[in-house]
Amino acid sequence: MFALVDGNNFYVSCERVFRPSLQGRPVVVLSNNDGCAISRSDEAKALGVKMAQPHFEFRHLEEQAGLVALSANFTLYGDMSDRMMSLAAGLGAEQEIYSIDESFIDLSGIPGDLRGRARLVRERILQWIGIPCCVGIGPTKTLAKLANHIAKTAERKPGSYPALQAQVCDLSALSSDEMSALLSSTDVGEIWGVGRRIGEQLREGGVNTALDLSRLDPATARRRWSVVLERTVRELQGLPCIDLDDAPAPKKEIACTRSFGQPVRELPALIEAVSEFAARAAEKLRRQGSLAGMVLVFAHTSPFRPGPRFARSLTVPLRRPTSDTGAITQAAVLGLQCLFEPGYDLAKAGVMLLELSDGSVLQEELDLEDEEGRERGKLMQAVDVLNDRYGKGTLRLASAGKGGDRRGWTMKQLRRTPQYTTDWRQVPIARA
């Protein structure tokens, strides 16, 4: 038995915890550089704002309907996610954090009323953190995902599903007739693992609802589509095919890229930006215990602005796999100096770490030369500890510039965006 705990409109809900005046108002959180909508309140959805819709297409709603558009604060969202996941973990024995606002919980062996237990955890998250969420329970991960969709939709759109299933939906407690009724009311495109293209093909073949998909022959699904769809069909039939992943596999590539708030034309400003990107990528690399063998750096102009076009990238091999911020930044800056050309309005740059390997396995070599700074693991560990404790950028490389003087390359932020604290002692408690 699995449960899926999912925060409702997570980024917007985080903003509302710190700004209660946003309750009941249409709110949208924008992506990096305020490009498009990545989180919408129910009120903003009612105005017709779509996910990933460019900001300029609905900017007029700020004057016409009082829409509030906010720049993203991912540090805040990550901190709130950690707190929500720590409370959600109390629902069962094992937890898989699927995304920043979703986590699967293994309910195997949990006695008693699972629906009542889920409601208590949901109320605790709302009261202690202020994040509204929904919980879906099912015998497979796909059914738990479906149950969560039903719980959210029943709350947002009364009449679409039985009101009893709002907020917390337990498919394992339903009769076969009740289960069939819910599946027949769900479009096949809402099923986890069914993408837009496959959904269109299924509809062309007469498979329009989740009930139709659950009655599909698994062998036919594998032969006509893929083994992934076969697993989806079997999971809808109640046969677990996807295990709980409590230890996700390490990433094979790590990237840190940003769009600039204003065009960058000079090399020193670009070096500052790339140095900070390289430092952040190296920090992520150490966090998962890996080493990088190559560093890719790129920069390009905006495809939407007039003027000459520039788009280049360069891969710099490292002498030996490392997670040292200094070595990675040095390689990134070297590559940047080789590909840079003056006279272009650069809009975006980034650093990508390639050929990642396990940090616990290191190829040794003969000590035939003196090399300064070869063993700097403890130094990097100390840097990470201090930056975690006192805030990102407390310790930085000199090439990244001063914290408050970044020569205009920082991302554009809306003036309405308030400055938040992640100190839990200063967070207001929301009451259920």
C-alpha positions, 0 to 999 in steps of 0.5 A, a space after each residue: 500500500 502506497 500514499 502520495 502526499 502532494 502540496 497544492 500549488 506549492 510555490 504559491 502556497 509557500 509565498 502565502 505562508 509569509 504573505 497572508 494578504 495573498 490568500 484569496 487573490 490570483 497569484 502566479 510564481 514565475 520562472 528564472 528571469 520572470 519568463 513564464 508561469 511555473 505555479 498558479 493559485 486556483 484563482 489564477 487558473 480560473 483566470 485562464 493562466 496556463 502552466 508554462 505560459 509566457 509572462 507577457 501573455 497574461 501581464 494585462 491581468 495584473 491591472 484588470 484582475 489584480 493578478 500578483 506575479 512573483 519572482 521565484 525564491 527557490 531557497 525558500 521553497 527548498 526549505 519549506 519542502 524539507 519541513 513538509 517532507 519531514 512531517 509527511 514521513 510520519 505517515 509510514 515506514 519508508 519515504 521516496 521524495 519524488 519532487 519538491 512537493 511530492 513524496 511517496 510513503 510506504 504504508 505496508 504494515 501500518 494498522 488501523 484507519 489509513 484514511 484517518 491517519 492521512 487526514 491527521 498528517 495533512 492537518 499537521 502539515 497545514 497547521 505547523 507549516 501552512 502548506 495545504 496538501 492532498 493525499 492519495 492512497 492505493 495498492 500501487 504507486 500509479 493508483 496512489 498518484 491517481 487517488 491524489 489527482 482525484 483528491 485534488 480535483 474533488 476539492 477544486 472542482 466540486 461535482 467532478 468526483 464524489 465530495 467524500 474523496 476530496 483532500 484524502 482519497 483511499 482507493 483501497 477502501 472502495 468497492 469494485 463498483 465505486 472504483 470503476 465509477 472513479 476510473 470511468 470519470 478520469 480521462 486517460 491522459 491524467 494517468 501517471 505514465 501516459 504522455 500527450 502523444 501516447 494519450 492521443 494514440 490511445 484515444 484513437 484506439 478507443 481507450 478514452 478513460 482510465 477504466 478503458 486503460 485498466 481493461 487493456 491487455 498488458 501484452 497488447 500494451 507492450 507490443 503496440 506501445 512500450 513496456 512502460 505502458 504495460 507496467 502502467 496497465 498492470 498497476 491500474 489492475 492492482 499489481 505493483 510493478 514500480 518499487 519505492 525508490 528511497 535512494 535515487 540514482 546519482 545524476 549523470 550530469 550536473 548543470 547550473 545555468 542562468 539567464 541574465 537580467 540585462 545583456 552582458 557584453 564584457 568578459 569580466 562580468 561574464 567571468 564572475 557569473 560563470 565562476 558562481 555557476 561553477 561553484 554552485 555546480 561543484 557544491 551539488 556534485 559534492 552533495 551527491 558524492 561524485 567527481 567530474 571528469 569534464 567541464 562544459 561552459 557555454 554562452 549565447 545571445 537571446 534568440 528573441 532580441 535583434 542583433 548579431 547572434 552568438 552561441 558557443 560552448 566548449 568542453 574542458 577536460 580535467 586532469 583527474 576527476 575532482 569535486 574541487 570548486 577551484 579546479 572546476 571554476 578554473 576549467 570553466 573560466 579557461 573555456 570561457 576565455 577561449 570561446 568569448 568574443 566581444 561585441 555581442 549582447 549575451 543573455 545566458 551562460 552556464 556550466 555543466 559537469 560531465 563524466 561523473 564518477 563515484 567519489 568513493 572510487 579514486 584512481 591513484 597515481 604515482 607521486 612524481 611531482 609536487 602539486 599544490 592543492 591536490 588534497 583539498 577535500 576537507 577545505 571544500 567540506 568546510 566551505 559547504 558547512 559554512 555556506 549552509 550555516 550562514 547562507 549561500 555565498 558566505 565563502 566564495 571564490 574571488 573570481 565570483 566578485 563581491 556578493 552585492 556587486 555583480 556588474 549587472 549580470 544577476 537575474 531580473 527580479 520583480 520589485 514586488 517580490 519581498 525578501 524572506 527569511 528561512 529562519 524557522 523561529 520567524 515563520 508565522 504558524 498557520 492555523 487550520 
